[in-house]
Amino acid sequence: MEIKVLGAGCAKCSAAYQLIKRIIEEYGIDAQLSKVEDIVEILNAGILSTPAIMIDGAVKIKGRIPSEKEIKQLLGI
């Protein structure tokens, strides 16, 4: 599973990244987590409001920090 957090490095983007990282580690999920801060790449993905969460190339959440419950549902926990 490939998970990307897209955002320009703001506090909300960092918070979303840290939350997802914690859940992945806590549950031992086999996933590759990365941060995308390149504005051109973010815009090419069709994202206009950040943070955005992409899982396996599909945008799942944009413009807000997801709740822990939402992340767990997206990861199938």
C-alpha positions as CSV (number, residue, x, y, z in Angstrom):
1,M,0.0,0.0,0.0
2,E,1.3,3.4,-0.9
3,I,0.1,6.4,1.1
4,K,1.0,10.0,0.3
5,V,0.3,13.1,2.3
6,L,0.2,16.1,0.0
7,G,0.8,19.6,1.3
8,A,3.2,22.4,1.3
9,G,4.6,21.7,4.7
10,C,2.1,23.5,6.8
11,A,1.2,22.5,10.4
12,K,-2.0,20.7,9.3
13,C,0.0,18.6,6.7
14,S,2.6,17.7,9.3
15,A,-0.1,16.7,11.8
16,A,-1.9,14.5,9.2
17,Y,1.5,12.8,8.3
18,Q,2.4,12.2,11.9
19,L,-1.1,10.7,12.7
20,I,-0.9,8.3,9.8
21,K,2.7,7.4,10.6
22,R,1.7,6.6,14.2
23,I,-1.2,4.4,13.2
24,I,0.9,2.5,10.6
25,E,3.5,1.8,13.2
26,E,1.1,1.0,16.0
27,Y,-0.8,-1.6,13.9
28,G,2.2,-2.9,11.9
29,I,0.6,-2.0,8.5
30,D,2.7,-2.8,5.5
31,A,2.6,0.6,3.8
32,Q,5.0,3.1,2.2
33,L,4.3,6.5,3.6
34,S,5.6,9.7,2.0
35,K,5.2,13.4,2.0
36,V,4.7,15.4,-1.2
37,E,5.6,19.1,-0.8
38,D,6.2,19.9,-4.4
39,I,3.5,22.4,-5.4
40,V,3.5,21.3,-9.1
41,E,3.0,17.6,-8.2
42,I,0.2,18.6,-5.8
43,L,-1.6,20.6,-8.4
44,N,-1.0,17.9,-11.1
45,A,-2.9,15.5,-8.7
46,G,-5.8,17.9,-8.8
47,I,-5.4,19.1,-5.2
48,L,-6.4,22.7,-4.5
49,S,-6.7,22.5,-0.7
50,T,-4.3,20.6,1.6
51,P,-3.6,18.4,3.4
52,A,-4.7,15.7,1.1
53,I,-4.3,11.9,1.5
54,M,-3.8,9.6,-1.4
55,I,-3.8,5.8,-1.1
56,D,-2.6,3.8,-4.0
57,G,-2.9,6.7,-6.3
58,A,-6.5,7.7,-5.4
59,V,-7.3,10.9,-3.5
60,K,-9.3,9.8,-0.3
61,I,-9.3,13.0,1.7
62,K,-8.5,16.7,0.9
63,G,-8.6,20.0,2.7
64,R,-8.6,18.7,6.2
65,I,-6.9,16.5,8.8
66,P,-8.6,13.2,8.9
67,S,-9.7,11.7,12.2
68,E,-8.0,8.6,13.6
69,K,-11.2,6.6,12.9
70,E,-11.2,7.7,9.2
71,I,-7.6,6.7,8.8
72,K,-8.2,3.3,10.3
73,Q,-11.2,2.8,8.0
74,L,-9.2,3.8,4.9
75,L,-6.4,1.3,6.0
76,G,-8.9,-1.5,6.7
77,I,-8.4,-1.7,10.4
